[in-house]
Amino acid sequence: MKATITDYTLPELSLSSKFLEQYLFPKVIEKAVFKTRTVAGTIYVDKNTGKPIWFETRDSKRLRPTLYTLWKSPYLLPIVHTPADVVKRLINGADLMIPGCIPPFDSELVEGALVSISAIESPKVIVAIGYCEVNLAGLTNVSTLSGRGVKIIHCYNDELFRIEQKLEPDPLPHDYDITLPVDKAKLLVLLQSQQSEDDDGSIEILNNNKREHEINENKDESGGDNKTKHLNHSDDENGYQLSVEDVDDFFIRAVVSAIAQDKLELPMNISTFISAHVLENLPPVSSDIVNMKKTSWKKPLKFLQAMQSVKLLKLKGKGTNVMITEVAGKEHPKIANFEPYRTVKPKKNRTKNRENTVSPDSVINVFQLYSPRSCTREFFNKLDENFDQYYEAHDIHVLLDTYIRKFHLPLPSDRKIIRVDESLRNMGVKGERGNLVKRNCVYSMIMAHKANFQPYYKIENALLEENSITRTKGKLRKGFPPKINVGLELKIGRKVMTAISGLEPYDIEPQDLAAILKNKCSGSTTISKLDDSQAKVSVQGSHIQNVQEVLTKKYSIKESWINILGTRRIHNRMKR
């Protein structure tokens, strides 16, 4: 049982005994061995009904559900839809050909995947199961293709289905006759919450005081009651539904979790906060079920403004330059009462070293940003992310990892290798072996392809005062941040000078730097003009190391932003 739960990615801890008994594993199960000319294996039968519920073959020990099980739990396998006329051919022993498959296709419908088949007219009624022989997930138009799409291993009215030896087989049910439990995503939601079984054996999410919906911006101030919503059963064919309040609650909890547990380097761009912290702190629920567009706020900025209204964080800026400057401390009741829960990504993997680390105590902060271009539009649309926005390199890396996971691109046999789909191919990702490429190479390929992103940079300079930091906002400029040039110059009389130029983009005053270097290097300093817009600071003597130390420690200039020029050439000339 445990192996089967794992195979079908069901959260064992959230499945009650009554749920398992009703939908998956009856209390008393009999088994029988079967053998044909081509295959042998074992059939598992519900003793009470005599119906086969699972089967396995000797060449594969994975339990496969029968149609009787799939009628109760169609969520177990990804579904391929086909016309009702084709279903008649499948029942007569034919395989499902590619032109008979109706797009759009689920991302799990890849070559080798175990799948179920239903008529498009009754999409929840499974009529057959089999193995994909092609990568259906990558197809959009099948009308011109030929070949077998799914090899059938079990279908309605076959020998396995009629194991009860009835003269007439059970009729195919209608959609409205099927009792649908929650789907996989909802089962994962159950794992995040306390649960109980009511008198009739149904599963219910309990109210949790720690999850009270206090942050609803409309209800809090009006004094309305903020009871946590349950998973509501609807009358439509989809069964259970998450309400807007439920999705809101997941995002609120994600913000609280990020503040309480993540290492936040403030100030932080809101897109970074959403992608690297909020989304990573959501419960492991399908993004089709829980995403920003399913909330009452719809957009990240409105959501974070609501979080600001309840003092979980503070925002500053306008348009695309909105930053989170401060977050709540342990004195906030939400933070004080926070209890950890299972999230999308383990906490130990959250913190990454970033080149563009931003600190409120830094004198100078450099933001390297990227604006998506047209060939990346499909990539962002599939992720439901804003195309018209600036992203940091780390944001793109996070989105890429999310994309790879969401569309199941890693190979089952080797998770370090991924399949290159059309969207990645349009972004310049090319595989060494057909459409396969190493996962750790994808990001560098995307960033190296100049048609993907237009680089921008912004430099902010903070003027340190006695009690506060006043930050001068820089303009957003195309390209990469220019480097400060530091080099040696040989003057008449074989005097060596250390020259510094390129200070203007970083708003470093030449007079201030000259005064600091004069004391630091114990030598005279001069300021000269290279042109109308650029100044050069020179200090007597060879002081490359001292200049680097002043720039890095006093002005927070990273070594990667400093360009050391011609020191070897000058030293060679001095030796002559």
Summary of the structure (lengths in Angstrom):
residues: 576
radius of gyration: 31.2
end to end distance: 83.0
largest distance: 112.1
contacts: 1674
relative contact order: 0.06
helix: 32%
strand: 25%
